[in-house]
């Protein structure tokens, strides 16, 4: 019995190692959209069996970072503009609904957690660390949804969270393809200013401004993706 438990824990730990490694490789652009992911190569690189790698790929498929093709394996996903619009629209709508329910009131812990995430985004501006940006962004926005204290609303929002990394990657790829030498720094600055506006509106309990800031934040990114799709 103990051996079974140990084996389960060992596989789970190895799956987490593979998940973090692959997620980082994809978000950092070391694995490109459309590129095939070969389980055996990953297992050899990480010195683990193929089972945990397969578990990690299943989770990445849920997150929208990997596409699974029956009898062909997995490739790095390339999300469509429609996918991006739906994710942005739904996330923004759920966050606005949470604020309306809470009266745009966050407790002290929620505001401190948002401010801490904002400080992290500021420290990352100008760097090319997409994985940490995604984590800080999730921490920031999760406090908005938690403010209404409706567990089912939070669970609905949480279902979209795994796709957030894919959204960041898509926007990064679009902006880098525009040929702007300073795109990383400018992207980071825009990300910070957008979150600062949301935070200040919530901190002052200005519901209409907070909802407008969320609309601008999500819709602006959706428009960038849509415009780029027309060019392509």
Secondary structure, DSSP 8 states (H G I E B T S, - for coil): -HHHHHHHHHHHHHHHHHHHHHHHHHHTTSS-TT-EE-HHHHHHHHTS-HHHHHHHHHHHHHTTSEEEETTTEEEE----HHHHHHHHHHHHHHHHHHHHHHTS---HHHHHHHHHHHHHHHHHTTS--HHHHHHHHHHHHHHHHHTT--HHHHHHHHHHHTTHHHHHHHHHHHHHHTT-TTHHHHHHHHHHHHHHHHHHHHHTT-HHHHHHHHHHHHHHHHHHHHHHHHH-
